[in-house]
Amino acid sequence: MTIPARVHFVWIGPALPWPYVFAVLSAAARGELEEVILHHTDELLEGPELAALRAARNVRLQRDNPLALLLDAGARLGLGDELATLYGGLTSPVQRADVLRAAILYLQGGIYLDMDTVTIASLRPLLTAPQFVGTEYIVWPHWVRASRSPFVWARHLALDVLRKALRIMPGGWRGFRLVERWYFPGVNNAVMGAALGAPLFAAYLHAMVELPAARRTQAYALGPDLLQELVGQFPAAALTIHQPGVFYPLPPEISEHWFRPRRHANLARALRPETRLVHWYASVRSKPYMAQMNPDYVRKHAQNQLYCALVNAALPGV
């Protein structure tokens, strides 16, 4: 089985800021797939952002009933209403999106992308695998956080301090490239792909409802932590695991360099030859920059901010 040539985004809430519009538009412009679907659970506010999406070729806005979608997935998986009950008990939009993205991929197949991405190259080569995920370089995977070894904690505390220093240091993203092999390549669920009914996503949804209630609301529990526990069950022929450079050329914390002002934004050096899209981590220190982001800002700063250079490269002239 191969992956259907469609991209899925999931948005919870009525307001859709420009950076997330850029994510959808860049996937439509650069991904070379047949359709880009923005699944939204709320009525979207009218404005130039929504108008830009409506005008884009191959973009479909689809308002979903999340409980109906999860009841459908639950029925097919023999879970009854457990997925819908799980979703109803969550209050975090991030955790709710974790559940919805897995269910959409299981039911419909395609490529799921987080809203904090910019697509810069064709996604079509990713379709040949039956299912795929990507990895990022991280300091604190779940197995480290759960460890009682003082040696494990000492090593990762040192790596954390080094990462913080490189986050602050001008050009620190280049320094991180020299030491990235010391960090753990953890699975992230921000970019995933699957054929319809893919076994990884069937297992993922089952594991979500089996997760103890006390753990479900912990950060990353329904997302990267749980997915990391599952990928080892699949041989390489059944599951492609992409290296960090494909989707995460700058990892968490270091990703702040996408937004740091500089004299010259050398985008080619920040990307990797294998990079197809950039996940820029909206949850990590980027919120102050997001508030001012719009097409005018991107055009004005395309020469001195890596994020603006990235958007401008994907959507010339925005």
C-alpha positions in Angstrom: 0.0 0.0 0.0 1.1 3.6 -0.7 0.1 6.8 1.0 -2.7 8.8 -0.7 -1.5 12.1 -2.3 -3.2 14.4 0.2 -2.0 16.6 3.1 -4.0 17.0 6.3 -3.8 19.9 8.8 -5.9 20.1 12.0 -6.9 23.4 13.7 -8.9 23.8 16.9 -10.2 27.3 17.5 -11.8 30.1 15.4 -8.8 32.5 14.9 -6.2 31.4 12.3 -3.0 33.5 12.5 -0.9 34.2 9.4 2.0 31.8 10.2 -0.4 28.9 10.1 -1.9 30.1 6.9 1.6 30.1 5.4 1.9 26.4 6.5 -1.2 25.5 4.4 -0.3 27.7 1.5 3.3 26.4 1.3 2.1 22.8 1.4 -0.3 23.5 -1.5 2.4 25.4 -3.5 5.4 23.2 -2.9 4.1 19.8 -1.8 3.1 18.6 -5.3 0.2 16.6 -3.9 -3.4 16.5 -5.2 -5.1 18.1 -2.2 -4.4 20.0 1.0 -7.2 19.7 3.6 -7.5 22.0 6.6 -9.7 20.2 9.1 -11.1 22.7 11.6 -13.4 22.1 14.6 -14.8 25.6 14.9 -16.2 28.2 12.5 -13.2 30.2 11.3 -13.2 34.0 11.6 -13.5 36.0 8.5 -10.4 38.1 7.4 -7.6 38.2 5.0 -6.1 35.0 6.3 -9.2 33.0 5.6 -9.6 34.8 2.2 -6.1 33.7 1.2 -6.9 30.1 2.0 -10.1 30.2 0.0 -8.3 31.6 -3.0 -5.5 29.0 -2.9 -5.5 26.2 -5.5 -6.0 22.6 -4.1 -6.8 23.8 -0.6 -10.0 22.5 1.0 -11.4 23.8 4.2 -13.4 21.1 6.0 -15.2 21.6 9.3 -15.2 18.3 11.1 -17.3 17.0 14.0 -14.5 15.5 16.1 -16.7 13.2 18.1 -18.4 11.8 15.0 -14.9 11.2 13.4 -13.7 9.5 16.6 -16.8 7.4 16.9 -16.2 6.2 13.3 -12.5 5.3 14.1 -13.6 3.6 17.3 -16.1 1.5 15.5 -13.6 0.3 13.0 -11.0 -0.5 15.6 -13.4 -2.2 18.0 -13.0 0.6 20.6 -16.6 1.7 20.6 -16.9 5.2 22.1 -13.5 5.1 23.9 -11.7 7.5 21.6 -14.6 10.0 21.8 -14.6 9.7 25.6 -10.9 10.3 25.7 -11.2 13.4 23.5 -14.0 14.7 25.6 -11.9 14.4 28.8 -9.0 16.4 27.4 -8.9 20.2 27.7 -5.7 21.0 25.9 -6.1 21.8 22.2 -2.6 20.2 21.6 -3.7 16.9 23.2 -7.0 16.9 21.3 -5.1 17.5 18.1 -2.9 14.5 18.9 -6.0 12.3 18.9 -7.6 13.8 15.9 -4.5 13.6 13.7 -4.0 9.9 14.4 -7.7 9.2 13.7 -7.7 11.1 10.4 -4.6 9.3 9.1 -6.1 5.9 10.1 -9.4 6.7 8.4 -8.3 8.7 5.4 -4.6 8.1 4.8 -2.3 10.8 3.6 0.4 13.1 5.2 -0.3 15.0 8.4 1.5 18.3 9.0 1.4 20.5 12.1 0.4 24.1 11.5 3.9 25.3 12.5 5.6 24.0 9.4 6.7 25.5 6.1 6.9 23.1 3.1 9.8 23.9 0.7 10.1 20.8 -1.5 7.9 18.1 -3.0 6.3 15.7 -0.6 5.6 13.2 -3.3 8.7 11.0 -2.7 7.3 10.4 0.9 4.3 8.5 -0.5 6.1 5.3 -1.5 6.3 4.1 2.1 3.3 2.4 3.7 3.7 4.7 6.8 6.4 7.1 8.1 7.4 9.3 11.0 10.3 11.7 11.5 12.8 12.2 14.3 14.2 15.3 16.0 17.2 15.8 18.3 16.0 16.1 21.9 17.4 16.2 25.4 14.6 14.7 27.5 12.9 11.6 25.9 10.5 9.9 28.2 12.9 7.1 29.1 15.4 9.7 30.4 12.7 11.5 32.4 11.7 8.2 33.9 15.3 7.1 34.7 16.6 6.8 38.2 20.2 6.7 37.1 22.2 9.7 38.3 24.6 9.2 35.4 21.8 9.4 32.8 20.5 12.6 34.5 23.9 14.2 34.7 24.6 13.6 31.0 21.3 15.0 29.9 21.5 18.0 32.2 24.9 18.8 30.6 23.3 18.4 27.2 20.5 20.7 28.2 22.9 23.4 29.4 24.9 23.1 26.2 21.7 23.4 24.1 20.6 26.5 26.1 24.0 28.1 25.5 23.8 27.4 21.8 20.2 28.8 21.7 21.4 32.1 23.1 24.7 32.3 21.2 24.7 34.2 17.9 24.9 31.6 15.1 24.5 28.9 17.7 22.5 26.7 15.3 25.8 26.2 13.4 27.5 25.1 16.6 24.7 22.6 17.4 25.5 20.9 14.1 28.9 19.9 15.5 27.4 18.2 18.6 23.9 17.0 17.4 25.1 13.4 17.4 25.2 13.5 21.2 21.5 14.1 21.4 18.7 11.5 21.2 16.8 11.3 17.8 13.3 11.1 19.2 10.1 10.5 17.2 7.9 13.6 16.8 4.2 13.4 15.7 4.2 16.8 13.9 4.8 15.2 10.5 3.5 11.7 9.8 2.2 9.7 6.8 0.2 6.6 6.3 -1.9 4.5 3.9 -5.5 4.0 4.9 -5.8 1.7 7.9 -2.1 1.7 8.5 -1.2 -0.6 11.4 1.0 2.0 13.2 -2.0 4.3 13.6 -4.3 1.5 14.6 -1.8 0.6 17.3 -1.4 4.3 18.2 -5.1 4.8 18.7 -5.4 1.6 20.8 -2.5 2.7 22.9 -4.1 6.1 23.5 -7.2 4.7 25.2 -5.1 2.2 27.1 -2.9 4.9 28.6 -3.6 5.4 32.3 -5.8 8.4 33.0 -3.2 10.0 35.2 -0.7 10.0 32.4 -2.9 11.2 29.6 -2.7 14.9 30.5 1.1 15.0 30.9 2.9 17.0 28.3 3.8 14.9 25.3 2.1 11.8 26.7 -0.3 11.3 23.9 2.1 12.6 21.3 5.8 11.9 20.9 6.2 9.9 24.1 3.5 7.3 23.2 4.5 7.2 19.5 8.2 6.6 20.5 7.1 3.5 22.5 5.3 2.1 19.4 7.7 2.5 16.6 10.1 -0.3 17.7 7.3 -2.8 17.1 7.6 -2.3 13.3 10.4 -3.5 11.0 12.1 -1.0 8.7 10.2 -2.4 5.7 6.9 -1.6 7.3 7.8 1.8 8.8 10.1 4.5 7.5 11.7 6.7 10.2 13.2 9.8 8.6 16.3 11.4 10.0 16.0 14.9 11.7 17.2 16.8 8.7 14.2 15.9 6.6 11.6 17.7 8.8 13.4 19.2 11.8 16.7 20.8 10.5 16.8 23.0 13.7 15.7 21.1 16.8 13.7 22.4 19.8 15.2 25.4 21.5 17.8 25.8 18.8 14.7 26.6 16.6 14.6 30.1 18.1 17.3 30.9 15.6 14.6 30.9 12.9 13.4 34.1 14.3 16.5 35.9 15.6 17.4 39.1 13.6 20.7 38.9 11.7 22.5 40.9 9.1 22.1 38.2 6.4 19.7 35.3 6.6 21.6 32.5 4.9 18.7 30.1 4.4 20.7 27.6 2.4 23.0 26.9 5.3 20.2 26.4 7.8 18.5 23.8 5.7 19.8 20.4 4.9 20.0 18.9 1.4 17.4 16.3 2.4 15.0 18.9 4.0 11.5 18.8 2.6 9.7 20.9 5.1 10.6 22.8 8.3 8.9 22.4 11.6 9.7 25.6 13.5 8.1 24.8 16.9 5.3 27.2 17.7 5.4 25.9 21.3 9.1 26.8 21.8 9.9 30.5 22.4 8.3 31.7 19.1 5.1 33.4 20.4 6.5 36.9 20.6 7.5 36.8 17.0 4.2 35.2 15.8 2.1 38.2 17.0 3.7 40.5 14.4 3.9 38.0 11.5 2.0 38.8 8.3 2.8 39.1 4.6 4.2 42.6 4.9 6.5 41.6 7.8 7.7 38.6 5.8 8.6 40.7 2.8 10.3 43.3 4.9 12.5 40.8 6.8 13.2 38.2 4.2 16.8 39.2 4.1 17.5 39.4 7.9 15.3 36.6 9.5 15.6 33.0 8.7 11.8 32.3 9.1 10.9 35.1 6.8 13.5 33.9 4.3 11.9 30.5 4.5 8.4 31.7 3.9 9.5 33.9 1.1 11.3 31.0 -0.6 8.3 28.8 -0.3 5.8 31.5 -1.3 7.8 34.1 -3.3 6.4 37.6 -2.7 3.9 36.0 -0.3 
